[in-house]
Structures are given as C-alpha cells and as structure tokens.
Amino acid sequence: MASTLKCCHNIDKIQILRTELIKSGMDYGLDHPTTIKISQTLDKLLNECLVGCNSAIRTN
C-alpha cells in the first residue's frame, strides 16, 4: 500500500480517517452508524487514490 499512497494527494486525510475509524470502532462498535460512515468515507478516498495511481502509471 505504501507505493500506492505515494501518488495520492490525500495521504494525511487517509491517516486521520484510519485513526478515527479505529477509535469509533472501539468506542461504539463496528456496526454503529458513525463507524460505518467513517469507513465509507475512507473507502472512497482509498479508491480515489487507486484510480489516480493507475492513471499515473498508465501515463508514464
């Protein structure tokens, strides 16, 4: 994953969301709406990074 994140512009935001997700999961449980919302937001950012990296690789 480290090589994937090199071409992502949201690395800091991803790190923050990962920390929030872990805390929310521990505090509220994995099926709590807050935890699920954070997880979905994190998934979206990670997918954007993967798409961006794939585009960068194809153009090089």
Secondary structure, 3 states (H helix, E strand, C coil): CHHHHCCCCCHHHHHHHHHHHHHHHHHHCCCCHHHHHHHHHHHHHHHHHHHHHHHHHHHC
